[in-house]
Amino acid sequence: MLRSCSMTELNNKKIIVTGASSGIGQEIAISLANAGALIIATGRNKSRLHHLQKSIIADGGRCSVYDLNLSNYSEIKSFINFTKKNFRVIDWIVNSAGHIAKKETLQNAELTVRVNFLAPYYLIHLLLPFLNKEGGIINISSTAALRSNPTFPVYSASKAALHVLSTALAQRPSSSPCFTICPGPTNTPMREKIAGDAASKQGPEFISRCVRKIILGKSRYQNGDIIVVRDRQEKILSRLPKKI
C-alpha cells in the first residue's frame, strides 16, 4: 500500500477508477484511497476487486466496487445507474482499464477498440452531467499510441483515438479538465502476458503518483496535457495552445 499522502488530502472526493482489479488501475485506486478519496472501483475480476476493497477498508479508506465488463454497453449503462443512485456527484473519472491480445484477430480487434476507446467515451459521455466541474477526467493511454507498435496496430490505434478524444474534450468551453497519461512499458499482468518481461520495467506506482498529483492540484500539468511516464520519469509530450 502507498502511504505518502495524508488520508485527508482528498477529503472523500468520489473517484471512479476503471481496471482497478490489477496493474495500474489497482495502484491508482490504492494511492487515491490512501489520500482520502472514496474510490468507486470497477473491473472484471470480482474476487480481486473485493480483495482490493477489503484492503482499502482495512487501512481506513473507503471503496465501493462494481464488477463491470467494459465491452458491454448494457453493463456500462447499469453501472451509470448504480453510480447516480449511490453517489449522485462524481469528482474525477480515471479511465485506466485496457485490453491487448497476443494475436489481433478480427474478434480481438473489436474487443480492443471497445475496451480502450469506446468504453471511456461512453463513460465520459454518460457521467458528464453529474461530474463536478472542479474535478476532471484522466485517461490512461500508452506510449504505443505515440510510436505505433507493428505487432499490435489495433491496440496502438485504439489508444491514439483516446488521445484525440481527450484533447477534444479539453477544448470544450466550461467543460471539466481532461488529461492523458501515456505509460511506457510497465510492470503489470498485461505486460507480462504479451512480453514476459514485466519485472524489468517501471512499477505502476510511477503512473499512480502522476495521477495523484494531478487530482491533488500539485502538478505542473494543465488541461489538455498529454504526459508520458516512461523509465520512471514524467514529461509533457504536448500541450494545448492557448487559442485553438
C-alpha atoms as a printed R data frame, in Angstrom:
    type eleno elety resid chain resno       x       y       z
1   ATOM     1    CA   MET     A     1   0.000   0.000   0.000
2   ATOM     2    CA   LEU     A     2   1.190   3.529  -0.818
3   ATOM     3    CA   ARG     A     3   1.273   5.727   2.236
4   ATOM     4    CA   SER     A     4   2.884   9.022   1.237
5   ATOM     5    CA   CYS     A     5  -0.348  11.051   1.437
6   ATOM     6    CA   SER     A     6  -2.451  12.245   4.329
7   ATOM     7    CA   MET     A     7  -5.804  10.477   4.493
8   ATOM     8    CA   THR     A     8  -7.493  13.880   4.473
9   ATOM     9    CA   GLU     A     9  -5.938  15.406   1.347
10  ATOM    10    CA   LEU     A    10  -8.729  14.365  -0.999
11  ATOM    11    CA   ASN     A    11 -11.437  14.761   1.649
12  ATOM    12    CA   ASN     A    12 -13.737  11.955   0.461
13  ATOM    13    CA   LYS     A    13 -13.784  13.062  -3.168
14  ATOM    14    CA   LYS     A    14 -15.612  10.457  -5.225
15  ATOM    15    CA   ILE     A    15 -13.336   8.987  -7.881
16  ATOM    16    CA   ILE     A    16 -14.155   6.292 -10.427
17  ATOM    17    CA   VAL     A    17 -11.202   4.078 -11.355
18  ATOM    18    CA   THR     A    18 -11.720   1.516 -14.112
19  ATOM    19    CA   GLY     A    19  -9.487  -1.523 -14.474
20  ATOM    20    CA   ALA     A    20  -8.894  -1.476 -10.726
21  ATOM    21    CA   SER     A    21  -8.645  -5.229 -10.207
22  ATOM    22    CA   SER     A    22  -4.964  -5.315 -11.201
23  ATOM    23    CA   GLY     A    23  -1.973  -3.414 -12.558
24  ATOM    24    CA   ILE     A    24  -2.003   0.343 -12.987
25  ATOM    25    CA   GLY     A    25  -5.683   0.738 -12.095
26  ATOM    26    CA   GLN     A    26  -5.255  -1.118  -8.821
27  ATOM    27    CA   GLU     A    27  -2.255   1.010  -7.866
28  ATOM    28    CA   ILE     A    28  -4.174   4.196  -8.698
29  ATOM    29    CA   ALA     A    29  -7.139   3.101  -6.572
30  ATOM    30    CA   ILE     A    30  -4.899   2.337  -3.580
31  ATOM    31    CA   SER     A    31  -2.957   5.580  -3.904
32  ATOM    32    CA   LEU     A    32  -6.060   7.775  -4.108
33  ATOM    33    CA   ALA     A    33  -7.782   5.886  -1.271
34  ATOM    34    CA   ASN     A    34  -4.712   6.494   0.897
35  ATOM    35    CA   ALA     A    35  -5.129  10.199   0.148
36  ATOM    36    CA   GLY     A    36  -8.713  10.166   1.456
37  ATOM    37    CA   ALA     A    37 -10.758   9.633  -1.714
38  ATOM    38    CA   LEU     A    38 -13.875   7.491  -1.852
39  ATOM    39    CA   ILE     A    39 -12.967   5.036  -4.610
40  ATOM    40    CA   ILE     A    40 -15.542   3.539  -6.969
41  ATOM    41    CA   ALA     A    41 -13.511   0.697  -8.438
42  ATOM    42    CA   THR     A    42 -14.541  -1.325 -11.471
43  ATOM    43    CA   GLY     A    43 -13.031  -4.404 -13.079
44  ATOM    44    CA   ARG     A    44 -13.845  -7.828 -14.450
45  ATOM    45    CA   ASN     A    45 -12.226  -9.928 -11.734
46  ATOM    46    CA   LYS     A    46 -14.763  -9.912  -8.918
47  ATOM    47    CA   SER     A    47 -12.550 -11.686  -6.367
48  ATOM    48    CA   ARG     A    48  -9.652  -9.272  -6.932
49  ATOM    49    CA   LEU     A    49 -11.998  -6.305  -6.674
50  ATOM    50    CA   HIS     A    50 -13.332  -7.488  -3.338
51  ATOM    51    CA   HIS     A    51  -9.786  -8.138  -2.110
52  ATOM    52    CA   LEU     A    52  -8.917  -4.556  -3.095
53  ATOM    53    CA   GLN     A    53 -11.975  -3.256  -1.269
54  ATOM    54    CA   LYS     A    54 -11.134  -5.188   1.906
55  ATOM    55    CA   SER     A    55  -7.526  -3.977   1.829
56  ATOM    56    CA   ILE     A    56  -8.528  -0.327   1.405
57  ATOM    57    CA   ILE     A    57 -11.148  -0.511   4.156
58  ATOM    58    CA   ALA     A    58  -8.708  -2.309   6.495
59  ATOM    59    CA   ASP     A    59  -6.323   0.624   6.047
60  ATOM    60    CA   GLY     A    60  -9.020   3.143   6.949
61  ATOM    61    CA   GLY     A    61 -10.085   4.064   3.414
62  ATOM    62    CA   ARG     A    62 -13.391   3.953   1.558
63  ATOM    63    CA   CYS     A    63 -14.057   1.832  -1.502
64  ATOM    64    CA   SER     A    64 -17.093   0.657  -3.434
65  ATOM    65    CA   VAL     A    65 -16.637  -1.988  -6.125
66  ATOM    66    CA   TYR     A    66 -18.606  -2.869  -9.246
67  ATOM    67    CA   ASP     A    67 -17.972  -5.899 -11.461
68  ATOM    68    CA   LEU     A    68 -18.063  -4.366 -14.944
69  ATOM    69    CA   ASN     A    69 -17.423  -5.725 -18.436
70  ATOM    70    CA   LEU     A    70 -16.471  -2.576 -20.339
71  ATOM    71    CA   SER     A    71 -17.033  -4.236 -23.710
72  ATOM    72    CA   ASN     A    72 -20.757  -4.471 -22.927
73  ATOM    73    CA   TYR     A    73 -22.698  -1.216 -23.334
74  ATOM    74    CA   SER     A    74 -25.672  -2.503 -21.326
75  ATOM    75    CA   GLU     A    75 -23.390  -3.171 -18.367
76  ATOM    76    CA   ILE     A    76 -21.935   0.322 -18.683
77  ATOM    77    CA   LYS     A    77 -25.431   1.816 -18.531
78  ATOM    78    CA   SER     A    78 -26.226  -0.294 -15.461
79  ATOM    79    CA   PHE     A    79 -23.051   0.990 -13.816
80  ATOM    80    CA   ILE     A    80 -24.075   4.572 -14.592
81  ATOM    81    CA   ASN     A    81 -27.461   3.991 -12.940
82  ATOM    82    CA   PHE     A    82 -25.713   2.462  -9.908
83  ATOM    83    CA   THR     A    83 -23.407   5.478  -9.697
84  ATOM    84    CA   LYS     A    84 -26.210   8.023  -9.984
85  ATOM    85    CA   LYS     A    85 -28.264   6.272  -7.326
86  ATOM    86    CA   ASN     A    86 -25.462   5.804  -4.812
87  ATOM    87    CA   PHE     A    87 -23.141   8.771  -5.324
88  ATOM    88    CA   ARG     A    88 -25.059  11.486  -7.213
89  ATOM    89    CA   VAL     A    89 -21.956  13.596  -7.958
90  ATOM    90    CA   ILE     A    90 -18.569  12.304  -9.165
91  ATOM    91    CA   ASP     A    91 -15.399  14.344  -8.743
92  ATOM    92    CA   TRP     A    92 -12.974  12.522 -11.041
93  ATOM    93    CA   ILE     A    93 -13.033   9.752 -13.640
94  ATOM    94    CA   VAL     A    94  -9.834   7.761 -14.182
95  ATOM    95    CA   ASN     A    95 -10.149   5.536 -17.250
96  ATOM    96    CA   SER     A    96  -7.383   3.041 -16.533
97  ATOM    97    CA   ALA     A    97  -8.770  -0.200 -17.980
98  ATOM    98    CA   GLY     A    98  -7.041  -1.553 -21.040
99  ATOM    99    CA   HIS     A    99  -7.068  -4.599 -23.266
100 ATOM   100    CA   ILE     A   100  -4.455  -6.125 -25.536
101 ATOM   101    CA   ALA     A   101  -4.499  -9.507 -27.260
102 ATOM   102    CA   LYS     A   102  -1.449 -11.593 -28.149
103 ATOM   103    CA   LYS     A   103  -2.915 -12.011 -31.612
104 ATOM   104    CA   GLU     A   104  -5.063  -9.289 -33.118
105 ATOM   105    CA   THR     A   105  -7.750 -11.337 -34.835
106 ATOM   106    CA   LEU     A   106 -10.867  -9.540 -36.056
107 ATOM   107    CA   GLN     A   107 -12.735 -10.587 -32.931
108 ATOM   108    CA   ASN     A   108  -9.900  -9.466 -30.658
109 ATOM   109    CA   ALA     A   109  -9.565  -6.209 -32.584
110 ATOM   110    CA   GLU     A   110 -13.186  -5.319 -31.916
111 ATOM   111    CA   LEU     A   111 -12.813  -6.108 -28.216
112 ATOM   112    CA   THR     A   112  -9.664  -3.964 -28.019
113 ATOM   113    CA   VAL     A   113 -11.410  -0.957 -29.539
114 ATOM   114    CA   ARG     A   114 -14.444  -1.411 -27.309
115 ATOM   115    CA   VAL     A   115 -12.435  -1.504 -24.082
116 ATOM   116    CA   ASN     A   116  -9.695   1.008 -24.914
117 ATOM   117    CA   PHE     A   117 -11.705   3.670 -26.717
118 ATOM   118    CA   LEU     A   118 -15.471   3.182 -26.833
119 ATOM   119    CA   ALA     A   119 -15.867   2.365 -23.124
120 ATOM   120    CA   PRO     A   120 -14.044   5.536 -21.947
121 ATOM   121    CA   TYR     A   121 -16.110   7.553 -24.405
122 ATOM   122    CA   TYR     A   122 -19.382   6.057 -23.160
123 ATOM   123    CA   LEU     A   123 -18.435   6.533 -19.511
124 ATOM   124    CA   ILE     A   124 -17.393  10.145 -20.015
125 ATOM   125    CA   HIS     A   125 -20.461  10.961 -22.100
126 ATOM   126    CA   LEU     A   126 -22.867   9.407 -19.605
127 ATOM   127    CA   LEU     A   127 -21.129  10.736 -16.479
128 ATOM   128    CA   LEU     A   128 -20.559  14.330 -17.632
129 ATOM   129    CA   PRO     A   129 -23.990  15.568 -16.469
130 ATOM   130    CA   PHE     A   130 -23.077  14.862 -12.853
131 ATOM   131    CA   LEU     A   131 -19.294  15.334 -12.960
132 ATOM   132    CA   ASN     A   132 -18.084  18.021 -10.567
133 ATOM   133    CA   LYS     A   133 -16.712  20.924 -12.661
134 ATOM   134    CA   GLU     A   134 -13.925  21.292 -10.086
135 ATOM   135    CA   GLY     A   135 -12.911  17.709 -10.804
136 ATOM   136    CA   GLY     A   136 -11.966  16.227 -14.133
137 ATOM   137    CA   ILE     A   137 -11.028  13.273 -16.317
138 ATOM   138    CA   ILE     A   138  -7.771  11.333 -16.616
139 ATOM   139    CA   ASN     A   139  -7.387   8.860 -19.454
140 ATOM   140    CA   ILE     A   140  -4.592   6.289 -19.220
141 ATOM   141    CA   SER     A   141  -3.251   5.706 -22.721
142 ATOM   142    CA   SER     A   142   0.090   4.215 -23.805
143 ATOM   143    CA   THR     A   143   3.338   5.186 -25.498
144 ATOM   144    CA   ALA     A   144   2.303   2.605 -28.120
145 ATOM   145    CA   ALA     A   145  -0.077   5.290 -29.371
146 ATOM   146    CA   LEU     A   146   2.835   7.686 -29.916
147 ATOM   147    CA   ARG     A   147   5.135   5.282 -31.734
148 ATOM   148    CA   SER     A   148   2.869   2.639 -33.182
149 ATOM   149    CA   ASN     A   149   3.711  -0.951 -32.358
150 ATOM   150    CA   PRO     A   150   3.648  -3.023 -35.578
151 ATOM   151    CA   THR     A   151   2.818  -6.161 -33.611
152 ATOM   152    CA   PHE     A   152  -0.235  -4.532 -32.027
153 ATOM   153    CA   PRO     A   153  -1.570  -1.990 -34.552
154 ATOM   154    CA   VAL     A   154  -5.167  -2.075 -33.287
155 ATOM   155    CA   TYR     A   155  -4.064  -1.561 -29.688
156 ATOM   156    CA   SER     A   156  -1.892   1.383 -30.812
157 ATOM   157    CA   ALA     A   157  -4.742   2.882 -32.838
158 ATOM   158    CA   SER     A   158  -7.286   2.489 -30.041
159 ATOM   159    CA   LYS     A   159  -5.014   4.337 -27.606
160 ATOM   160    CA   ALA     A   160  -4.273   7.042 -30.189
161 ATOM   161    CA   ALA     A   161  -8.022   7.573 -30.551
162 ATOM   162    CA   LEU     A   162  -8.173   8.101 -26.788
163 ATOM   163    CA   HIS     A   163  -5.641  10.943 -27.154
164 ATOM   164    CA   VAL     A   164  -7.819  12.683 -29.709
165 ATOM   165    CA   LEU     A   165 -10.883  12.255 -27.514
166 ATOM   166    CA   SER     A   166  -9.029  13.727 -24.532
167 ATOM   167    CA   THR     A   167  -7.763  16.808 -26.344
168 ATOM   168    CA   ALA     A   168 -11.162  17.385 -27.931
169 ATOM   169    CA   LEU     A   169 -12.852  17.258 -24.526
170 ATOM   170    CA   ALA     A   170 -10.231  19.600 -23.074
171 ATOM   171    CA   GLN     A   171 -11.124  22.250 -25.636
172 ATOM   172    CA   ARG     A   172 -14.818  22.334 -24.779
173 ATOM   173    CA   PRO     A   173 -15.842  25.614 -23.141
174 ATOM   174    CA   SER     A   174 -16.718  25.308 -19.440
175 ATOM   175    CA   SER     A   175 -16.003  21.566 -19.507
176 ATOM   176    CA   SER     A   176 -14.132  19.726 -16.772
177 ATOM   177    CA   PRO     A   177 -10.371  19.449 -17.457
178 ATOM   178    CA   CYS     A   178  -9.115  16.334 -19.215
179 ATOM   179    CA   PHE     A   179  -5.605  14.862 -19.067
180 ATOM   180    CA   THR     A   180  -3.939  11.965 -20.868
181 ATOM   181    CA   ILE     A   181  -1.165   9.876 -19.307
182 ATOM   182    CA   CYS     A   182   0.895   7.603 -21.552
183 ATOM   183    CA   PRO     A   183   2.798   4.959 -19.599
184 ATOM   184    CA   GLY     A   184   5.808   3.339 -21.191
185 ATOM   185    CA   PRO     A   185   6.464  -0.376 -20.567
186 ATOM   186    CA   THR     A   186   5.221  -1.061 -17.027
187 ATOM   187    CA   ASN     A   187   5.314  -4.000 -14.645
188 ATOM   188    CA   THR     A   188   1.712  -5.198 -14.956
189 ATOM   189    CA   PRO     A   189  -0.012  -8.533 -15.649
190 ATOM   190    CA   MET     A   190  -0.970  -7.216 -19.110
191 ATOM   191    CA   ARG     A   191   2.677  -6.504 -19.961
192 ATOM   192    CA   GLU     A   192   3.734  -9.916 -18.683
193 ATOM   193    CA   LYS     A   193   1.073 -11.589 -20.831
194 ATOM   194    CA   ILE     A   194   2.331 -10.132 -24.090
195 ATOM   195    CA   ALA     A   195   6.074  -9.685 -23.496
196 ATOM   196    CA   GLY     A   196   7.115 -11.761 -20.490
197 ATOM   197    CA   ASP     A   197   9.465  -9.027 -19.271
198 ATOM   198    CA   ALA     A   198   7.252  -7.054 -16.881
199 ATOM   199    CA   ALA     A   199   9.503  -7.461 -13.839
200 ATOM   200    CA   SER     A   200  12.265  -5.433 -15.524
201 ATOM   201    CA   LYS     A   201  10.017  -2.434 -16.253
202 ATOM   202    CA   GLN     A   202   8.925   0.594 -14.207
203 ATOM   203    CA   GLY     A   203   6.415  -0.096 -11.452
204 ATOM   204    CA   PRO     A   204   2.770   1.041 -11.739
205 ATOM   205    CA   GLU     A   205   3.328   3.383  -8.771
206 ATOM   206    CA   PHE     A   206   5.023   5.871 -11.116
207 ATOM   207    CA   ILE     A   207   1.757   6.264 -13.041
208 ATOM   208    CA   SER     A   208  -0.346   6.399  -9.870
209 ATOM   209    CA   ARG     A   209   1.860   9.186  -8.480
210 ATOM   210    CA   CYS     A   210   1.277  11.242 -11.615
211 ATOM   211    CA   VAL     A   211  -2.490  10.717 -11.335
212 ATOM   212    CA   ARG     A   212  -2.461  11.609  -7.654
213 ATOM   213    CA   LYS     A   213  -0.515  14.846  -8.235
214 ATOM   214    CA   ILE     A   214  -2.962  15.975 -10.909
215 ATOM   215    CA   ILE     A   215  -6.008  15.308  -8.722
216 ATOM   216    CA   LEU     A   216  -4.395  16.958  -5.698
217 ATOM   217    CA   GLY     A   217  -3.582  20.034  -7.793
218 ATOM   218    CA   LYS     A   218   0.112  19.607  -7.017
219 ATOM   219    CA   SER     A   219   1.420  19.096 -10.536
220 ATOM   220    CA   ARG     A   220   2.596  21.432 -13.288
221 ATOM   221    CA   TYR     A   221   0.139  19.885 -15.710
222 ATOM   222    CA   GLN     A   222  -2.678  21.764 -17.410
223 ATOM   223    CA   ASN     A   223  -5.971  20.864 -19.020
224 ATOM   224    CA   GLY     A   224  -5.347  19.007 -22.266
225 ATOM   225    CA   ASP     A   225  -1.785  17.912 -21.483
226 ATOM   226    CA   ILE     A   226  -0.503  14.597 -22.785
227 ATOM   227    CA   ILE     A   227   2.002  13.296 -20.237
228 ATOM   228    CA   VAL     A   228   4.486  10.481 -20.837
229 ATOM   229    CA   VAL     A   229   5.619   8.357 -17.859
230 ATOM   230    CA   ARG     A   230   8.486   6.227 -19.089
231 ATOM   231    CA   ASP     A   231  11.536   4.758 -17.358
232 ATOM   232    CA   ARG     A   232  10.321   6.251 -14.046
233 ATOM   233    CA   GLN     A   233  10.346   9.786 -15.466
234 ATOM   234    CA   GLU     A   234   7.480  12.176 -16.338
235 ATOM   235    CA   LYS     A   235   7.457  14.657 -19.209
236 ATOM   236    CA   ILE     A   236   4.875  16.683 -21.107
237 ATOM   237    CA   LEU     A   237   4.571  15.430 -24.657
238 ATOM   238    CA   SER     A   238   2.178  18.121 -25.853
239 ATOM   239    CA   ARG     A   239   0.136  20.999 -24.512
240 ATOM   240    CA   LEU     A   240  -2.912  22.686 -25.988
241 ATOM   241    CA   PRO     A   241  -2.199  26.126 -27.448
242 ATOM   242    CA   LYS     A   242  -3.904  28.978 -25.641
243 ATOM   243    CA   LYS     A   243  -6.024  29.630 -28.719
244 ATOM   244    CA   ILE     A   244  -7.300  26.902 -30.986
